[in-house]
Amino acid sequence: VDPLRELTGRYLDLVARPDRNERPFGGYFIASDSEFAPLGRFVERTVFGSRFGNDDATMDSEYDPYEAASYFSVIIDHQSVEPVGVIRRICPNPYGLKTLNDMRKIPGWDVSLDEIRAHHGDVRMETTADVATLAVRREWSAVRGGIVSAGVYHTMYLGCLMADYKFEVFALDTRVAETPLMKEVAFKRICDLPAREYLGSPSTAPYIADVEAGLRLAKRGGPIGRMLAFGEGLEEHFSFPPADLTVDGPTDPTTLEPQGDRVGTGVSV
């Protein structure tokens, strides 16, 4: 028995999405204390290990302090029954957000929260999340013209609207930041800071995204932006949990559609 597929299969059976057999992929949210959280960790460690040389010891050192505040947006291939894409989002917590904490340690990145607000608006820690990892396994990165990557990015919007986050911060390799898909996401370099070496990447910069501004831009924009923000064109490929992503719709998670089942000790939808 392949333990990865066995765990994935058990998870899919417990969540029991009614459209699982009709869509080749699905987007799922798994808390870090769930027995199924290794599905998300497997993807991020596989990708960060092969691309940046980050071994298990490095990943443990970097992310263990934030595990209690993390949850994973996982893309699962329904046909091969395995996780293929992931975002780790760190929620507001007393320890802080990894990107902002790390910025204080890197020459040229040490800016205050007041400086960030002056550049980017009313950024508050209680409504800001950290996209700490974003990864797609190599074998799936070019599948159907990058459809898995599009699904991963769409879960960024879904997760923010479900939890009512206004901003997201993240440190991103500039090669990824300049890809065509990322050009359709409304984000800016924090305080126009320069790129630096970061966790094996020779050129990474810190970024901030205004969630509601991004949704408004996508609403007025072209098909790629609307696909990433609203999931338009992804319907035949993905099963996603229901959420109202209209710009003027509810952002209070208590007013959204039911979010799914409790699985293990983490919420999964």
Backbone as CSV, one residue per row, in Angstrom:
resi,resn,N_x,N_y,N_z,CA_x,CA_y,CA_z,C_x,C_y,C_z
1,VAL,0.845,-1.183,0.000,0.000,0.000,0.000,0.886,1.240,0.000
2,ASP,0.611,2.156,-0.897,1.303,3.440,-0.924,0.734,4.294,0.199
3,PRO,1.532,4.644,1.224,0.981,5.367,2.373,0.435,6.744,2.017
4,LEU,1.031,7.413,1.034,0.520,8.724,0.632,-0.879,8.605,0.031
5,ARG,-1.057,7.647,-0.879,-2.368,7.475,-1.502,-3.380,6.893,-0.510
6,GLU,-2.902,6.063,0.415,-3.817,5.515,1.417,-4.368,6.636,2.297
7,LEU,-3.499,7.550,2.740,-3.947,8.677,3.566,-4.856,9.605,2.771
8,THR,-4.497,9.868,1.519,-5.330,10.728,0.668,-6.700,10.111,0.444
9,GLY,-6.728,8.810,0.177,-8.000,8.135,-0.042,-8.894,8.176,1.178
10,ARG,-8.311,7.965,2.359,-9.112,8.041,3.585,-9.683,9.433,3.779
11,TYR,-8.856,10.438,3.492,-9.324,11.816,3.629,-10.486,12.103,2.672
12,LEU,-10.327,11.734,1.409,-11.384,11.992,0.427,-12.671,11.254,0.793
13,ASP,-12.550,10.037,1.299,-13.735,9.275,1.690,-14.454,9.929,2.862
14,LEU,-13.700,10.488,3.800,-14.319,11.126,4.958,-14.992,12.440,4.593
15,VAL,-14.332,13.217,3.735,-14.935,14.491,3.322,-16.143,14.247,2.434
16,ALA,-16.042,13.258,1.538,-17.179,12.803,0.707,-17.804,13.934,-0.100
17,ARG,-16.988,14.648,-0.862,-17.523,15.650,-1.780,-18.426,14.969,-2.810
18,PRO,-19.630,15.483,-3.033,-20.537,14.830,-3.980,-20.061,14.894,-5.427
19,ASP,-19.205,15.873,-5.757,-18.732,16.005,-7.142,-17.321,15.474,-7.335
20,ARG,-16.836,14.700,-6.378,-15.460,14.197,-6.465,-15.218,13.405,-7.751
21,ASN,-16.129,12.557,-8.138,-15.921,11.722,-9.317,-16.173,12.465,-10.619
22,GLU,-16.660,13.694,-10.530,-16.955,14.485,-11.723,-15.856,15.489,-12.045
23,ARG,-14.911,15.710,-11.123,-13.861,16.708,-11.302,-12.501,16.033,-11.086
24,PRO,-11.548,16.241,-11.998,-10.240,15.590,-11.828,-9.450,16.088,-10.617
25,PHE,-9.719,17.334,-10.158,-8.985,17.890,-9.034,-9.952,18.482,-8.013
26,GLY,-9.442,18.660,-6.796,-10.238,19.303,-5.752,-9.371,20.174,-4.876
27,GLY,-9.934,21.276,-4.379,-9.253,22.142,-3.429,-9.816,21.892,-2.034
28,TYR,-8.951,21.655,-1.064,-9.371,21.291,0.293,-8.582,22.104,1.312
29,PHE,-9.199,22.355,2.471,-8.557,23.102,3.547,-8.375,22.185,4.749
30,ILE,-7.135,22.078,5.228,-6.800,21.124,6.284,-5.988,21.848,7.358
31,ALA,-6.465,21.816,8.589,-5.752,22.454,9.694,-4.487,21.672,10.036
32,SER,-3.504,22.357,10.599,-2.204,21.735,10.849,-2.257,20.651,11.919
33,ASP,-3.310,20.658,12.767,-3.401,19.625,13.797,-4.242,18.431,13.360
34,SER,-4.642,18.411,12.095,-5.391,17.274,11.564,-4.451,16.111,11.266
35,GLU,-4.944,14.909,11.397,-4.135,13.751,11.022,-3.825,13.739,9.533
36,PHE,-4.535,14.579,8.755,-4.327,14.619,7.313,-3.422,15.775,6.876
37,ALA,-2.923,16.569,7.820,-2.023,17.667,7.481,-0.757,17.212,6.758
38,PRO,-0.256,15.971,6.967,0.909,15.538,6.193,0.712,15.597,4.676
39,LEU,-0.518,15.627,4.191,-0.736,15.768,2.749,-0.188,17.109,2.261
40,GLY,-0.428,18.160,3.036,0.105,19.462,2.672,1.605,19.537,2.858
41,ARG,2.090,18.994,3.962,3.530,19.046,4.226,4.322,18.256,3.194
42,PHE,3.750,17.152,2.708,4.440,16.351,1.699,4.731,17.191,0.456
43,VAL,3.741,17.959,0.001,3.940,18.756,-1.214,4.972,19.843,-0.975
44,GLU,4.840,20.593,0.119,5.778,21.697,0.319,7.203,21.192,0.506
45,ARG,7.385,20.054,1.198,8.746,19.540,1.410,9.321,18.949,0.125
46,THR,8.485,18.316,-0.674,8.960,17.781,-1.948,9.442,18.902,-2.865
47,VAL,8.635,19.956,-2.981,8.962,21.049,-3.897,10.106,21.900,-3.362
48,PHE,10.052,22.278,-2.095,11.102,23.132,-1.546,12.424,22.381,-1.435
49,GLY,12.363,21.066,-1.266,13.590,20.285,-1.247,14.252,20.232,-2.608
50,SER,13.459,19.949,-3.660,14.033,19.804,-4.994,14.412,21.142,-5.610
51,ARG,13.665,22.200,-5.301,13.925,23.478,-5.955,14.962,24.319,-5.222
52,PHE,14.892,24.321,-3.879,15.761,25.213,-3.114,16.723,24.481,-2.181
53,GLY,16.676,23.144,-2.172,17.574,22.392,-1.321,17.223,22.453,0.153
54,ASN,15.957,22.763,0.497,15.535,22.825,1.898,15.225,21.424,2.397
55,ASP,16.073,20.870,3.255,15.842,19.531,3.774,14.860,19.563,4.945
56,ASP,14.553,18.384,5.497,13.576,18.303,6.583,13.990,19.135,7.791
57,ALA,15.293,19.127,8.112,15.764,19.891,9.266,15.524,21.386,9.061
58,THR,15.758,21.871,7.840,15.509,23.282,7.542,14.032,23.614,7.642
59,MET,13.189,22.767,7.072,11.747,23.017,7.106,11.220,22.984,8.537
60,ASP,11.722,22.027,9.336,11.306,21.970,10.742,11.690,23.258,11.464
61,SER,12.932,23.693,11.284,13.418,24.891,11.963,12.627,26.126,11.566
62,GLU,12.287,26.226,10.276,11.612,27.420,9.773,10.129,27.467,10.141
63,TYR,9.450,26.314,10.122,7.993,26.335,10.212,7.413,25.778,11.511
64,ASP,8.201,25.023,12.280,7.667,24.482,13.529,7.111,25.558,14.466
65,PRO,7.745,26.721,14.600,7.184,27.735,15.508,5.791,28.219,15.103
66,TYR,5.422,27.995,13.838,4.152,28.501,13.324,3.124,27.404,13.075
67,GLU,3.454,26.159,13.434,2.556,25.047,13.120,1.171,25.235,13.729
68,ALA,1.093,25.677,14.970,-0.210,25.796,15.627,-1.101,26.815,14.944
69,ALA,-0.507,27.766,14.230,-1.278,28.817,13.561,-1.414,28.581,12.059
70,SER,-1.003,27.406,11.583,-1.016,27.117,10.148,-2.246,26.317,9.735
71,TYR,-2.672,26.522,8.496,-3.533,25.539,7.842,-3.160,25.478,6.373
72,PHE,-3.519,24.368,5.747,-3.094,24.084,4.384,-4.272,24.131,3.420
73,SER,-4.063,24.803,2.301,-4.963,24.693,1.155,-4.321,23.685,0.214
74,VAL,-4.932,22.535,0.063,-4.315,21.431,-0.667,-5.111,21.117,-1.929
75,ILE,-4.398,21.013,-3.041,-5.006,20.536,-4.283,-4.732,19.040,-4.390
76,ILE,-5.798,18.264,-4.540,-5.681,16.809,-4.642,-6.094,16.357,-6.040
77,ASP,-5.278,15.494,-6.610,-5.611,14.851,-7.881,-6.558,13.692,-7.553
78,HIS,-7.812,13.819,-7.945,-8.806,12.790,-7.631,-8.544,11.483,-8.365
79,GLN,-7.881,11.568,-9.506,-7.675,10.360,-10.302,-6.484,9.540,-9.809
80,SER,-5.382,10.213,-9.473,-4.226,9.479,-8.947,-4.274,9.367,-7.425
81,VAL,-5.202,10.077,-6.795,-5.420,10.048,-5.336,-4.135,10.427,-4.590
82,GLU,-3.687,11.664,-4.817,-2.521,12.179,-4.123,-2.537,13.702,-4.145
83,PRO,-1.884,14.343,-3.156,-1.813,15.806,-3.131,-0.779,16.301,-4.129
84,VAL,-1.105,17.384,-4.847,-0.208,17.861,-5.912,0.119,19.344,-5.795
85,GLY,-0.623,20.106,-4.998,-0.348,21.526,-4.815,-0.721,21.940,-3.407
86,VAL,-0.092,22.997,-2.908,-0.373,23.408,-1.533,-0.066,24.887,-1.313
87,ILE,-0.819,25.490,-0.428,-0.472,26.762,0.195,-0.512,26.537,1.698
88,ARG,0.523,26.976,2.403,0.476,27.024,3.864,0.158,28.471,4.235
89,ARG,-0.958,28.672,4.901,-1.314,29.999,5.384,-1.133,30.035,6.892
90,ILE,-0.377,31.022,7.369,-0.204,31.238,8.805,-1.194,32.316,9.232
91,CYS,-2.057,31.959,10.162,-3.100,32.860,10.639,-2.536,33.804,11.700
92,PRO,-3.213,34.923,11.967,-2.771,35.813,13.048,-2.630,35.048,14.358
93,ASN,-1.525,35.303,15.065,-1.237,34.575,16.302,-0.267,35.388,17.138
94,PRO,-0.144,35.087,18.438,0.728,35.886,19.298,2.200,35.880,18.887
95,TYR,2.641,34.811,18.222,4.041,34.718,17.821,4.354,35.612,16.630
96,GLY,3.329,35.977,15.866,3.529,36.832,14.707,3.504,36.061,13.401
97,LEU,3.681,36.784,12.295,3.675,36.192,10.956,5.116,35.979,10.491
98,LYS,5.361,34.836,9.883,6.736,34.458,9.542,7.404,35.478,8.629
99,THR,6.718,35.910,7.582,7.331,36.846,6.652,7.764,38.121,7.357
100,LEU,6.894,38.677,8.184,7.225,39.923,8.879,8.322,39.704,9.912
101,ASN,8.307,38.557,10.593,9.385,38.257,11.540,10.720,38.098,10.830
102,ASP,10.715,37.385,9.696,11.956,37.165,8.965,12.510,38.456,8.371
103,MET,11.629,39.378,8.011,12.089,40.637,7.421,13.010,41.404,8.365
104,ARG,12.794,41.243,9.669,13.626,41.965,10.646,15.060,41.439,10.675
105,LYS,15.273,40.230,10.148,16.595,39.607,10.202,17.407,39.826,8.929
106,ILE,16.783,40.353,7.881,17.443,40.427,6.578,17.825,41.872,6.271
107,PRO,19.101,42.133,5.984,19.538,43.500,5.672,18.727,44.106,4.530
108,GLY,18.235,45.305,4.763,17.458,46.001,3.746,15.976,45.744,3.801
109,TRP,15.540,44.787,4.627,14.114,44.477,4.740,13.494,44.930,6.071
110,ASP,14.275,45.473,6.966,13.801,45.774,8.321,12.989,47.064,8.325
111,VAL,11.688,46.929,8.061,10.787,48.080,8.095,9.738,47.852,9.180
112,SER,9.197,48.929,9.709,8.218,48.845,10.785,6.812,48.660,10.226
113,LEU,5.898,48.267,11.095,4.505,48.141,10.688,3.944,49.505,10.287
114,ASP,4.369,50.558,10.961,3.920,51.905,10.585,4.363,52.249,9.171
115,GLU,5.586,51.862,8.787,6.055,52.107,7.422,5.236,51.310,6.413
116,ILE,4.895,50.075,6.774,4.064,49.261,5.881,2.693,49.901,5.704
117,ARG,2.099,50.389,6.796,0.794,51.060,6.691,0.883,52.315,5.821
118,ALA,1.964,53.057,5.953,2.120,54.283,5.173,2.149,53.991,3.677
119,HIS,2.690,52.840,3.309,2.778,52.473,1.895,1.549,51.744,1.382
120,HIS,0.875,50.954,2.258,-0.095,49.988,1.751,-1.489,50.064,2.375
121,GLY,-1.743,51.039,3.232,-3.088,51.166,3.789,-3.177,50.646,5.216
122,ASP,-4.396,50.434,5.658,-4.661,50.085,7.053,-4.394,48.604,7.303
123,VAL,-3.112,48.228,7.336,-2.706,46.843,7.536,-2.715,46.545,9.028
124,ARG,-3.572,45.628,9.450,-3.677,45.253,10.861,-3.382,43.770,11.013
125,MET,-2.664,43.432,12.059,-2.227,42.062,12.234,-3.386,41.095,12.420
126,GLU,-4.477,41.543,13.015,-5.591,40.637,13.270,-6.353,40.279,11.997
127,THR,-6.150,41.023,10.911,-6.829,40.706,9.649,-5.829,40.472,8.517
128,THR,-4.598,40.104,8.881,-3.565,39.823,7.889,-3.058,38.394,8.077
129,ALA,-2.945,37.671,6.993,-2.427,36.302,7.023,-1.130,36.237,6.226
130,ASP,-0.379,35.173,6.443,0.913,34.980,5.786,0.827,33.749,4.890
131,VAL,1.043,33.941,3.594,1.170,32.795,2.683,2.617,32.331,2.766
132,ALA,2.860,31.400,3.675,4.235,31.028,4.017,4.861,30.096,2.990
133,THR,4.068,29.248,2.339,4.574,28.411,1.249,3.508,28.331,0.165
134,LEU,3.971,28.203,-1.067,3.100,27.989,-2.224,3.867,27.062,-3.145
135,ALA,3.315,25.902,-3.433,4.082,24.903,-4.178,3.172,24.021,-5.017
136,VAL,3.672,23.646,-6.197,3.027,22.660,-7.071,4.092,21.642,-7.461
137,ARG,3.780,20.373,-7.296,4.744,19.334,-7.659,5.071,19.405,-9.148
138,ARG,6.345,19.141,-9.457,6.851,19.342,-10.811,6.017,18.611,-11.868
139,GLU,5.614,17.372,-11.547,4.882,16.580,-12.539,3.533,17.203,-12.906
140,TRP,3.014,18.074,-12.045,1.703,18.678,-12.277,1.783,20.162,-12.629
141,SER,2.990,20.731,-12.656,3.096,22.174,-12.848,2.685,22.620,-14.246
142,ALA,2.828,21.731,-15.235,2.466,22.093,-16.604,1.220,21.355,-17.094
143,VAL,0.537,20.625,-16.213,-0.633,19.852,-16.620,-1.728,20.794,-17.121
144,ARG,-2.235,20.531,-18.299,-3.338,21.282,-18.883,-3.087,22.792,-18.829
145,GLY,-1.886,23.190,-19.234,-1.574,24.609,-19.303,-1.476,25.309,-17.962
146,GLY,-1.092,24.593,-16.929,-0.936,25.215,-15.619,-2.210,25.280,-14.808
147,ILE,-3.163,24.393,-15.084,-4.459,24.456,-14.419,-4.325,24.199,-12.917
148,VAL,-3.377,23.351,-12.497,-3.208,23.088,-11.066,-2.720,24.345,-10.351
149,SER,-1.778,25.056,-10.960,-1.314,26.308,-10.371,-2.455,27.309,-10.244
150,ALA,-3.308,27.374,-11.255,-4.462,28.272,-11.180,-5.370,27.893,-10.018
151,GLY,-5.561,26.592,-9.803,-6.384,26.147,-8.686,-5.770,26.506,-7.347
152,VAL,-4.441,26.402,-7.258,-3.760,26.787,-6.023,-3.986,28.261,-5.735
153,TYR,-3.803,29.109,-6.744,-3.985,30.541,-6.531,-5.433,30.871,-6.163
154,HIS,-6.379,30.160,-6.759,-7.785,30.416,-6.430,-8.064,30.117,-4.964
155,THR,-7.393,29.107,-4.401,-7.628,28.821,-2.988,-7.129,29.944,-2.085
156,MET,-6.202,30.802,-2.583,-5.793,31.963,-1.794,-6.984,32.873,-1.543
157,TYR,-7.760,33.116,-2.615,-8.935,33.967,-2.463,-9.996,33.286,-1.613
158,LEU,-10.230,32.011,-1.857,-11.223,31.294,-1.060,-10.887,31.351,0.430
159,GLY,-9.637,31.061,0.763,-9.239,31.054,2.163,-9.383,32.408,2.813
160,CYS,-9.017,33.465,2.097,-9.133,34.818,2.656,-10.585,35.206,2.907
161,LEU,-11.450,34.906,1.960,-12.858,35.282,2.123,-13.517,34.475,3.226
162,MET,-13.145,33.215,3.363,-13.737,32.394,4.417,-13.348,32.891,5.809
163,ALA,-12.124,33.401,5.928,-11.630,33.822,7.242,-11.652,35.334,7.424
164,ASP,-12.112,36.072,6.408,-12.240,37.520,6.486,-10.885,38.223,6.613
165,TYR,-9.864,37.736,5.913,-8.586,38.423,5.894,-8.625,39.560,4.873
166,LYS,-8.032,40.682,5.237,-7.990,41.844,4.350,-6.688,41.912,3.561
167,PHE,-5.596,41.430,4.175,-4.289,41.465,3.523,-3.602,40.112,3.678
168,GLU,-2.698,39.839,2.721,-1.812,38.688,2.830,-0.391,39.169,2.571
169,VAL,0.558,38.648,3.346,1.973,38.931,3.120,2.655,37.632,2.741
170,PHE,3.735,37.737,1.989,4.469,36.538,1.593,5.826,36.930,1.031
171,ALA,6.801,36.046,1.179,8.110,36.187,0.547,8.129,35.241,-0.647
172,LEU,8.456,35.777,-1.815,8.308,34.988,-3.042,9.536,35.153,-3.923
173,ASP,10.016,34.029,-4.434,11.092,34.043,-5.420,10.661,34.912,-6.598
174,THR,11.516,35.822,-7.010,11.117,36.770,-8.050,10.814,36.087,-9.380
175,ARG,11.407,34.911,-9.617,11.078,34.182,-10.848,9.623,33.743,-10.831
176,VAL,9.121,33.339,-9.662,7.708,32.965,-9.534,6.824,34.194,-9.606
177,ALA,7.271,35.285,-8.968,6.471,36.509,-8.949,6.257,37.083,-10.346
178,GLU,7.145,36.743,-11.274,7.048,37.294,-12.622,6.381,36.355,-13.614
179,THR,5.839,35.241,-13.150,5.139,34.331,-14.059,3.825,34.957,-14.518
180,PRO,3.302,34.533,-15.678,2.059,35.130,-16.184,0.893,35.040,-15.205
181,LEU,0.757,33.908,-14.492,-0.357,33.791,-13.554,-0.237,34.804,-12.423
182,MET,0.954,34.961,-11.860,1.117,35.891,-10.746,0.911,37.331,-11.173
183,LYS,1.131,37.647,-12.433,0.894,39.008,-12.905,-0.591,39.378,-12.846
184,GLU,-1.460,38.367,-12.724,-2.892,38.613,-12.621,-3.357,38.735,-11.163
185,VAL,-2.438,38.595,-10.209,-2.761,38.733,-8.789,-2.336,40.121,-8.341
186,ALA,-3.232,40.838,-7.661,-2.939,42.212,-7.237,-2.055,42.186,-5.991
187,PHE,-0.749,42.365,-6.193,0.168,42.395,-5.060,1.308,43.355,-5.375
188,LYS,1.971,43.833,-4.325,3.064,44.792,-4.469,4.211,44.381,-3.550
189,ARG,5.413,44.792,-3.910,6.536,44.601,-2.995,6.311,45.460,-1.752
190,ILE,6.531,44.893,-0.602,6.381,45.657,0.632,7.394,46.799,0.629
191,CYS,6.873,48.026,0.673,7.710,49.234,0.749,8.776,49.277,-0.343
192,ASP,8.502,48.652,-1.499,9.444,48.635,-2.627,10.825,48.088,-2.234
193,LEU,10.855,47.101,-1.360,12.120,46.565,-0.863,12.834,45.745,-1.934
194,PRO,14.155,45.675,-1.874,14.921,44.940,-2.884,14.854,43.427,-2.663
195,ALA,15.167,42.679,-3.712,15.247,41.221,-3.604,16.532,40.839,-2.887
196,ARG,16.454,39.734,-2.125,17.595,39.238,-1.366,17.616,37.708,-1.434
197,GLU,18.759,37.108,-1.048,18.833,35.650,-0.892,17.975,35.265,0.310
198,TYR,17.188,34.179,0.147,16.267,33.794,1.220,15.952,32.312,1.107
199,LEU,16.369,31.550,2.103,16.063,30.122,2.194,16.364,29.356,0.910
200,GLY,17.539,29.594,0.364,17.967,28.865,-0.821,17.616,29.529,-2.132
201,SER,16.733,30.507,-2.103,16.406,31.258,-3.319,17.384,32.421,-3.452
202,PRO,18.032,32.568,-4.592,18.998,33.668,-4.746,18.355,35.034,-4.867
203,SER,17.056,35.067,-5.182,16.383,36.352,-5.403,14.925,36.259,-4.962
204,THR,14.663,36.689,-3.726,13.311,36.685,-3.164,13.003,38.084,-2.644
205,ALA,11.730,38.469,-2.724,11.297,39.761,-2.187,10.042,39.559,-1.350
206,PRO,9.792,40.456,-0.379,8.557,40.387,0.407,7.438,41.159,-0.287
207,TYR,6.249,40.582,-0.279,5.110,41.174,-0.980,3.903,41.280,-0.056
208,ILE,2.958,42.129,-0.461,1.689,42.263,0.240,0.572,42.331,-0.791
209,ALA,-0.543,41.677,-0.483,-1.706,41.682,-1.366,-2.909,42.203,-0.595
210,ASP,-3.640,43.138,-1.197,-4.887,43.661,-0.659,-6.010,42.806,-1.252
211,VAL,-6.660,42.006,-0.426,-7.598,40.999,-0.926,-8.782,41.634,-1.645
212,GLU,-9.445,42.587,-1.024,-10.641,43.167,-1.635,-10.286,43.971,-2.877
213,ALA,-9.141,44.672,-2.864,-8.705,45.392,-4.061,-8.425,44.411,-5.193
214,GLY,-7.855,43.262,-4.842,-7.593,42.252,-5.847,-8.871,41.711,-6.470
215,LEU,-9.891,41.512,-5.650,-11.171,41.035,-6.173,-11.829,42.076,-7.072
216,ARG,-11.748,43.342,-6.683,-12.321,44.399,-7.524,-11.586,44.487,-8.853
217,LEU,-10.249,44.377,-8.813,-9.465,44.415,-10.045,-9.813,43.240,-10.944
218,ALA,-9.938,42.046,-10.341,-10.274,40.862,-11.133,-11.657,40.982,-11.759
219,LYS,-12.587,41.604,-11.035,-13.948,41.753,-11.545,-13.970,42.601,-12.814
220,ARG,-13.055,43.571,-12.878,-12.984,44.445,-14.055,-12.019,43.923,-15.109
221,GLY,-11.241,42.892,-14.760,-10.147,42.467,-15.612,-10.511,41.385,-16.614
222,GLY,-9.455,40.723,-17.093,-9.607,39.725,-18.133,-9.887,38.340,-17.594
223,PRO,-9.937,37.345,-18.487,-10.329,35.992,-18.081,-9.371,35.318,-17.109
224,ILE,-8.064,35.600,-17.200,-7.133,34.936,-16.284,-7.342,35.446,-14.866
225,GLY,-7.461,36.757,-14.699,-7.710,37.317,-13.376,-9.009,36.829,-12.778
226,ARG,-10.048,36.732,-13.608,-11.338,36.249,-13.111,-11.281,34.763,-12.767
227,MET,-10.470,34.027,-13.491,-10.309,32.603,-13.173,-9.639,32.438,-11.813
228,LEU,-8.559,33.193,-11.570,-7.843,33.053,-10.311,-8.682,33.517,-9.126
229,ALA,-9.399,34.627,-9.287,-10.158,35.189,-8.170,-11.495,34.491,-7.968
230,PHE,-12.232,34.280,-9.038,-13.601,33.789,-8.917,-13.782,32.340,-9.364
231,GLY,-12.719,31.740,-9.882,-12.815,30.351,-10.306,-13.485,30.157,-11.647
232,GLU,-13.695,31.246,-12.399,-14.359,31.126,-13.708,-13.455,30.346,-14.666
233,GLY,-13.985,29.302,-15.250,-13.212,28.448,-16.136,-12.567,27.264,-15.436
234,LEU,-12.641,27.234,-14.114,-12.088,26.105,-13.370,-13.150,25.072,-13.007
235,GLU,-14.415,25.394,-13.276,-15.512,24.558,-12.789,-15.436,23.117,-13.287
236,GLU,-15.024,22.909,-14.525,-14.997,21.548,-15.058,-13.790,20.756,-14.561
237,HIS,-12.812,21.451,-13.987,-11.589,20.789,-13.538,-11.547,20.557,-12.034
238,PHE,-12.207,21.431,-11.243,-12.021,21.435,-9.795,-13.327,21.325,-9.026
239,SER,-13.243,20.635,-7.916,-14.256,20.706,-6.869,-13.722,21.654,-5.799
240,PHE,-14.485,22.704,-5.493,-14.112,23.642,-4.441,-15.237,23.738,-3.427
241,PRO,-14.910,24.086,-2.171,-15.981,24.352,-1.198,-16.732,25.602,-1.596
242,PRO,-18.001,25.723,-1.242,-18.779,26.903,-1.638,-18.377,28.129,-0.833
243,ALA,-18.313,29.272,-1.498,-18.047,30.540,-0.818,-18.525,31.665,-1.717
244,ASP,-19.029,32.728,-1.121,-19.476,33.895,-1.870,-18.271,34.796,-2.095
245,LEU,-17.783,34.874,-3.339,-16.615,35.683,-3.644,-16.979,36.960,-4.387
246,THR,-18.263,37.350,-4.388,-18.620,38.612,-5.002,-18.007,39.742,-4.204
247,VAL,-17.601,40.804,-4.886,-16.903,41.896,-4.214,-17.766,42.515,-3.128
248,ASP,-19.051,42.622,-3.368,-19.936,43.238,-2.392,-20.640,42.218,-1.506
249,GLY,-20.253,40.942,-1.658,-20.899,39.894,-0.881,-20.329,39.793,0.516
250,PRO,-20.819,38.837,1.290,-20.380,38.726,2.685,-18.934,38.272,2.796
251,THR,-18.197,38.876,3.719,-16.861,38.400,4.028,-16.794,37.853,5.443
252,ASP,-17.854,38.019,6.207,-17.918,37.408,7.529,-18.139,35.912,7.337
253,PRO,-17.205,35.054,7.804,-17.341,33.620,7.536,-18.617,33.010,8.095
254,THR,-19.242,33.652,9.074,-20.484,33.102,9.621,-21.649,33.265,8.659
255,THR,-21.478,34.115,7.635,-22.566,34.324,6.676,-22.374,33.527,5.395
256,LEU,-21.267,32.774,5.300,-21.016,31.993,4.104,-21.787,30.682,4.134
257,GLU,-21.745,29.999,3.026,-22.385,28.698,2.945,-21.692,27.718,3.894
258,PRO,-22.349,26.603,4.255,-21.700,25.621,5.136,-20.335,25.212,4.602
259,GLN,-19.354,25.101,5.489,-17.973,24.907,5.084,-17.538,23.449,5.001
260,GLY,-18.382,22.510,5.351,-17.982,21.117,5.196,-17.961,20.363,6.502
261,ASP,-17.263,19.261,6.514,-17.274,18.340,7.635,-16.058,18.549,8.546
262,ARG,-16.209,18.120,9.800,-15.054,18.024,10.688,-14.349,16.708,10.381
263,VAL,-13.050,16.802,10.115,-12.274,15.602,9.843,-11.072,15.601,10.770
264,GLY,-10.893,14.532,11.525,-9.808,14.493,12.490,-9.979,15.626,13.482
265,THR,-8.880,16.336,13.764,-8.959,17.479,14.667,-8.887,18.798,13.939
266,GLY,-8.934,18.763,12.602,-8.878,19.995,11.837,-10.076,20.119,10.927
267,VAL,-10.463,21.362,10.638,-11.603,21.576,9.752,-11.162,21.303,8.321
268,SER,-11.929,20.511,7.598,-11.641,20.220,6.212,-12.895,20.464,5.405
269,VAL,-12.743,21.092,4.238,-13.919,21.373,3.435,-13.662,21.009,1.979
